[in-house]
Amino acid sequence: DHGLIVGENVPPIIGEYGGLNTKVMEELGYTVMKKDENGNSIREVDWDKTRAVQIRSNYIYLNIKGRDKYGIVDPKDQYDLEEQLISDLYNYRDDRTGKRVVGICLRNKDAVLIGANGPECGDIFFSVEEGFNRLHGDGLSTSEGYFDSSVSPIFVAAGSGIKSG
């Protein structure tokens, strides 16, 4: 869903809905897919070897022991793994152009700045650079969500000393 496994006709650098695909997470060494007897991927995550997986468009979930059913990452290693993963995402480049693919990465607690945090969200939020997204806008500054929502900031002030309008 939303970038985890993509169709054969989708460019390899982006996921189904503008996220990263399994190939990218495999290349970075975080997601491991099960193999058949010939060594070919069977398009099923091998949770015993997977440290992180990208799902739900712009979220990456770490496979944490005690929290996740098949967790393998010790909770004490979460910060270091997030740090490494974010660094790897910023360093990931498009093979064709050499351009960086990921625009921003934020830990869940830091994603409060854009309203993309909380217990129902991934451990890491990311957005791809302009030119790599094909749905909901091209890059974070132009993203639009359901019901005409966006990540564009608004400012509201009220009280004495504030002029109307």
C-alpha positions in Angstrom: 0.0 0.0 0.0 1.2 3.5 -0.8 4.7 2.7 -2.0 5.6 -0.6 -0.3 5.2 -2.8 -3.3 4.8 -1.1 -6.7 3.7 -2.3 -10.1 6.2 -3.2 -12.8 5.3 -0.1 -14.9 6.1 2.4 -12.1 9.5 4.1 -12.3 11.8 2.4 -9.8 12.7 5.5 -7.8 9.2 6.2 -6.5 6.6 4.2 -4.8 2.9 3.7 -5.7 1.8 7.1 -4.3 5.0 9.1 -4.2 6.9 7.4 -1.5 9.9 5.2 -1.7 9.5 1.7 -2.9 10.7 -1.6 -1.6 13.7 -1.6 -3.9 15.1 1.6 -2.3 14.6 0.2 1.2 16.3 -3.1 0.1 19.2 -1.2 -1.5 19.7 0.7 1.8 19.7 -2.6 3.7 16.6 -2.0 5.9 13.9 -4.1 4.2 14.5 -7.8 3.3 12.2 -9.7 1.0 11.7 -13.4 1.2 13.1 -15.4 -1.7 12.0 -18.5 -3.6 14.1 -21.6 -4.2 15.8 -19.8 -7.1 16.7 -16.7 -5.1 14.0 -14.5 -6.6 12.0 -12.2 -4.4 8.5 -13.5 -3.7 7.3 -9.9 -2.8 6.8 -10.8 0.9 8.7 -9.0 3.7 11.0 -11.3 5.7 10.3 -9.8 9.1 13.0 -11.8 10.8 15.6 -9.8 8.9 13.8 -6.5 8.3 14.8 -3.5 10.5 12.5 -1.0 8.8 9.8 -0.8 6.2 8.3 2.1 4.3 4.5 2.1 4.2 1.6 4.5 4.2 3.0 7.0 1.7 5.5 9.0 3.7 6.2 6.9 6.7 8.9 4.5 7.7 8.3 2.1 10.6 11.1 0.5 12.5 10.6 -3.2 13.4 10.9 -2.7 17.2 11.0 -5.6 19.7 8.1 -5.6 22.1 6.1 -3.2 20.0 5.8 -5.0 16.7 4.7 -8.6 16.3 8.0 -9.7 14.6 10.2 -6.9 16.0 14.0 -7.4 15.8 15.3 -3.9 16.6 16.1 -3.4 20.3 14.3 -0.3 21.6 17.6 1.0 23.0 18.9 1.1 19.4 16.0 3.0 18.0 17.6 6.5 18.1 20.8 5.3 16.4 18.9 3.4 13.7 16.7 6.4 13.0 19.8 8.6 12.8 21.5 6.1 10.3 18.3 5.7 8.2 17.7 9.4 7.9 21.3 9.9 6.9 21.0 7.1 4.3 17.8 8.6 2.9 19.4 12.1 2.5 22.4 10.4 0.7 20.2 8.3 -1.7 20.5 9.5 -5.3 18.5 8.9 -8.5 20.7 6.7 -10.7 19.7 8.7 -13.8 20.2 12.2 -12.7 22.4 12.0 -9.6 19.9 14.2 -7.7 18.9 13.6 -4.1 15.5 11.9 -3.9 14.4 12.7 -0.3 13.6 16.3 0.6 13.1 16.1 4.4 13.1 13.5 7.1 11.8 13.9 10.6 11.5 11.6 13.6 7.9 11.1 14.7 8.4 13.5 17.7 9.8 16.2 15.4 7.1 15.8 12.7 4.7 17.6 15.1 5.9 20.7 13.3 3.9 19.7 10.2 1.2 17.6 11.9 2.5 14.3 10.8 3.3 12.7 14.2 1.7 10.7 16.9 1.0 7.0 17.7 -0.8 6.3 14.4 2.2 7.6 12.4 5.5 6.0 11.5 8.8 6.4 13.3 10.1 8.6 10.5 8.2 10.9 8.2 9.8 11.9 4.9 9.0 13.8 1.8 10.5 13.4 -1.6 12.1 16.3 -3.5 10.3 18.1 -6.3 10.2 16.0 -9.4 9.9 12.7 -7.7 6.3 12.8 -6.5 3.3 12.2 -8.7 0.3 12.5 -6.3 -0.8 15.0 -3.8 1.6 17.6 -5.1 5.2 17.8 -6.1 7.3 18.2 -3.0 6.2 19.1 0.5 5.4 22.8 -0.1 2.8 21.9 -2.7 1.3 18.8 -1.0 -2.4 18.6 -0.7 -4.3 15.9 1.2 -7.8 14.7 1.4 -10.7 17.2 2.0 -8.6 20.0 0.6 -6.1 19.8 3.5 -2.5 20.9 3.1 0.7 21.4 5.0 0.7 25.1 4.3 1.0 27.1 7.5 -1.6 29.5 8.7 -1.4 32.2 11.4 -4.3 33.2 13.5 -4.2 35.9 16.2 -7.0 37.3 18.5 -7.2 39.5 21.5 -6.7 43.1 22.5 -4.3 45.1 20.3 -4.9 42.9 17.3 -6.4 44.7 14.4 -9.4 43.2 12.6 -8.7 41.8 9.1 
